[in-house]
């Protein structure tokens, strides 16, 4: 994307959440329902623990998580996040986020933490790292 067309952090998150939702809906339609059981999945997976993992993250759960994450993103957006806190850690302290001092910084940190699982996505920007 061109620099002025790159998504903001909240837009990036809403797009990833929408992708997760679409994949969950497609998976549910392909299997005939939102709820998946371990027994039904175990026959098609090489390891019973894999079936348990897949069943735990069935489309119904993913859709519920998408709705919750979307609500968090919209609440943070309404709080007018102060993104200047992101990337403000002292050198060598990359694993220790800076403590937010107000609701705007907390909103930014919350968005940044929600975005971390999507860090490998091509639209993710390194300055969003908490």
C-alpha positions in Angstrom: 0.0 0.0 0.0 1.0 3.6 -0.5 2.0 5.3 2.8 -1.1 7.5 2.9 -3.3 4.5 2.1 -1.9 2.3 4.8 -4.4 1.3 7.5 -4.4 2.8 10.9 -3.9 0.4 13.8 -7.7 0.1 14.5 -8.5 -0.3 10.8 -5.8 -3.0 10.5 -7.3 -4.9 13.5 -10.9 -4.6 12.2 -9.8 -6.0 8.9 -8.0 -9.0 10.5 -11.0 -9.7 12.7 -13.2 -9.6 9.6 -10.9 -12.1 7.9 -11.0 -14.4 11.0 -14.8 -14.2 11.0 -15.0 -15.0 7.3 -12.7 -18.0 7.6 -14.8 -19.3 10.6 -18.1 -18.9 8.7 -16.6 -20.7 5.6 -15.4 -23.5 7.9 -18.7 -23.8 9.6 -20.5 -24.0 6.2 -18.1 -26.6 4.9 -18.6 -28.8 8.0 -22.4 -28.2 8.3 -22.4 -26.3 11.6 -20.6 -24.0 13.9 -20.0 -26.6 16.7 -17.3 -29.2 16.1 -16.8 -32.2 18.4 -13.5 -33.9 19.1 -14.9 -37.3 18.2 -16.1 -36.1 14.8 -12.7 -34.4 14.0 -10.5 -37.2 15.4 -11.1 -39.5 12.5 -9.6 -37.0 10.1 -6.7 -35.8 12.1 -3.5 -37.7 12.9 -3.3 -36.9 16.6 -6.2 -36.8 19.1 -4.8 -33.7 20.7 -5.0 -32.0 17.4 -8.7 -32.8 17.2 -9.1 -31.4 20.7 -7.4 -28.1 19.6 -9.4 -27.8 16.4 -12.7 -28.5 18.3 -11.8 -25.9 20.9 -11.4 -23.3 18.2 -14.6 -24.2 16.3 -16.4 -21.5 14.3 -18.8 -20.7 17.1 -15.9 -19.8 19.4 -14.0 -17.9 16.8 -17.1 -15.9 15.9 -17.6 -15.1 19.6 -14.0 -14.0 19.9 -14.3 -11.8 16.8 -17.3 -10.1 18.3 -15.5 -9.5 21.5 -12.3 -8.2 19.8 -14.4 -5.9 17.6 -16.0 -4.4 20.6 -12.6 -3.9 22.3 -11.3 -2.2 19.1 -14.3 0.1 18.8 -14.1 1.0 22.5 -10.4 1.8 22.2 -11.1 3.9 19.1 -13.7 5.9 21.0 -11.1 6.6 23.7 -8.8 8.3 21.1 -5.7 6.1 21.5 -2.4 7.9 22.0 -0.1 5.9 19.7 3.0 7.9 20.8 3.4 5.4 23.7 4.1 2.6 21.2 7.7 1.9 20.5 8.7 4.2 23.4 10.5 1.4 25.4 14.1 2.0 26.4 16.7 0.2 24.2 17.0 -3.5 25.2 13.6 -3.6 26.9 11.6 -4.8 23.9 9.7 -7.4 25.9 8.6 -4.9 28.6 5.8 -2.5 27.4 5.8 1.0 28.8 3.1 1.4 31.5 0.3 3.6 30.2 -0.4 6.8 32.2 -3.9 7.6 31.0 -6.9 6.1 29.1 -5.6 7.2 25.8 -2.3 5.4 26.2 -4.1 2.4 27.6 -6.3 2.3 24.5 -3.2 2.4 22.3 -1.5 -0.3 24.3 -4.6 -2.5 24.1 -4.8 -2.1 20.4 -1.1 -2.9 20.0 -1.4 -6.0 22.1 -4.5 -7.2 20.1 -2.5 -6.7 16.9 0.5 -8.8 17.9 -0.9 -12.2 16.7 -1.1 -10.5 13.2 2.5 -9.2 13.2 3.4 -11.5 10.2 0.7 -9.9 8.1 2.1 -7.7 5.3 0.1 -4.6 6.5 1.4 -4.8 10.1 3.7 -1.9 10.9 6.6 -2.4 13.3 5.8 0.9 15.0 2.7 -0.7 16.4 4.7 -3.1 18.5 3.9 -2.4 22.2 
